[in-house]
């Protein structure tokens, strides 16, 4: 449950990432730049968590190949999954080389997924397509409602000059850039424990971009920091989406699962500090 809850959040850094798209729209930042910037942090998080899984498995004496067939079966599964794994590469390459816009790439990605599902995996049925359309409609409606509400809140914040006042407060009381970065991370970590990730991005991005500009923080780096911070909240009590889903699947308790998550929190926080204070990891 701990592995599933923590590792599943890496997907928010891999295209097509809805949180990165939302941040790009709200903060007026290139979505292509955000997608490319998320590659290295996503890989580092994956490697860090894989290393922690290996370390814990070695300490507990777990068998290296618990599934029948061992490494040979694993290799065959990777080959079988290769067409699906190539989709992020297809999306990033198409965007990076200017072949298509983000909107066009989304259509191409859907077409690619349909072709792979119908002709390679052969598990796509008319019923499945209908359910996917319904789920997409519901998700889009929910996101649009959040955007509508956040637009109202942004208007109120702008009318009351909250971003300017907050930026002035930060500039007055937090004299060093590193202090501002630590404060931003702490706020995002706490907010991520209670708010859903897309909603938190829509609410925090306008404020934090203003604050980031006062210390010369690149908006792309801020976007990666925000998404990673808020993704940690997805497997942190009391309102952790992936935490409770994984608990329900594995039939474990919140205390037991949270204790098992402690090493993964450590990996995420160490890498988060690296992404915060080493711009080269997110801007390249």
C-alpha positions, 0 to 999 in steps of 0.5 A: 500500500505504501509503495502504490500510494507514493510511487503513483504520484510520480505520474503528475510529472510525466506528460500529459500531466493535468496539474502541470497544464493547469499551472501553465494556464494559470501562471502563463508559463509554456506547457512544453517547458513544464513537460520537459522540465518534469522529466528529470525530477520524475526520473529522480523520484522514481529512482529514489523510491526504487532505491528505497524499495530495494533497501527495505527489501534487503533489510527484511530479507524479501525474495528478489523475484516473488513472481513466477518466472522471475526476471525472465517474466519481468522482461516479457512484461516490459516488452508487452508494455512497451507500446504504452510506455512509449506514449510519454516519449511520443508526447514530449518529442512531438511538443519539443520539436514543434510538430504540434501544439499541446491541444493537437498532441492531446488528440494525437495521444488519444488516437494513439491509445485507441490504436494500441488498445484496439490492435495490439492489446485488444482490450478496447471495447465500445463499452469501455470507450463509452465509459471513458467518455463519461468519466472524461466528461465528469472530470472535465466538468469538475475541473471547469467548476474549479477553474470558475471558482478559482477565477472568482477567488483570483478576482477577489484577491486581485481587487483586495491587492492580496498578492501585492500585500503578501509579496510586500510582507514576504519581502519585508519579513523574509529577507533571504531568498532561501527563507522564502523558498522554505516558507513556500514549500512549507505552505504547499506541503500543508495545503496539499494535505487538505486540498485536491491537487488541481484545486490547490494549483489553481488557488496557489499559483497566482499568489506564489508566482507573484512572490517568486518574481520578487526573489527571481524564482523561475516560474517553471521551477516554481511549477515543478516545486508546487506540483511535487509538494502537492503530490506529497499531500496525496499520500499524507493524512488526513486527506490523502487520495492515493493513501486511502485508495491504496489502503482500501485495496490492500486492506490495511490501517492508516497508522500501519500504512503511514509508518510504512510511508515514512521512508518514502516521505524522506526520499520525496523531501530530500529530492524536493529540497534538491529541486528547490535549491538546484535550479539545474535539475528543473531548468535545462 
